[in-house]
């Protein structure tokens, strides 16, 4: 007899937890945000870097000056608007 044999399951998950885990894994490739409780008005707390060439940066600078807003604010608002438009997400 093998003295290293495991007599019980390695995890203590019940069937309901296994179903939730499998649903999460199955939805991972879809990248859907519908099931999440996301607030579009929440304070930004995530960031990422976007490399821009001189032309792109000058466009952003011009628009930011015209709007009297920071480049960060302007780019974030433009990005969110473009993403919502592309994903057909409408906020009331």
N, C-alpha and C positions, 0 to 999 in steps of 0.2 A: 504494500500500500504506500502511496506517495504521501510523505509527511507534509508536503507543501500544498496539498489540495485545499481549495476554498470550498467550504460547505454552504456558504450563503452568498447571495448576490453582492457584487462589489459596491453597489449603490443602494441607498435606502429609499429611492424614489418609488412612490406608488404609481398606479396606472394613470391617474389623472395628471400627475406631474410629467410622466413620460409623454402623454399626449400633448401637453403644452409645450414641452421641449421640442417634440417632433414638428409641431405647427410652426414654431419659431424657426427651426432649421429649414423647413420647407419654404417659408416665406423669405428667407435670406437672399435668395437670388432675384427676387422681384423688386426689392428696394422700395416698397410702398411705404408711404408715410401716413396713410389714412387711419390706421389703427392706433397711431400714437397720439397722445394728447399734447399737441404742440400749439403754443401761443404765438401768433405772428407779431404781437406787440411786446413780447418779452425782451428784456435787455440783452443785447448781444454778449455772449461770453465764450464764443469759439472763434477761431481765426485760421486763415491759411494764406500762403503767399502766392501771388499771381505775378509772374514776370511779365513786364510790358516793354515793348520797344518804344523808341522815341516818339513815333507818330501816335501810338495808343496813349502814351502818357500825356502828350500835349493835348489830345482831345479831352482827356479826363480833367486836366488842369483848366482848360478853357471853360468847360461846362461847370466845373466847381466854382470858378470865379463868377460866371454869369449867375449862378444860383446863390452866391455868397455862402457857400457851404464848404466843408472840408472835403478833400479828395476821398477819404475813407467813407464818409457818410454818403457822398454822391455815388461812389462805386457800389456800395452795399445796396442802396435803393434801386439802382439800375439793374443790378444782378438779380435781386428778388423779383422785380417786375418782369424781367425777361424769363426767369425760371417759372414763375406762376403762369405766364402767358404760354410758354412751351408745354407745360404740364396741364393746361386748361383748369387751373385752380382759381376759383373766384371767391373773394372775401366780401362779405356784406358790411 
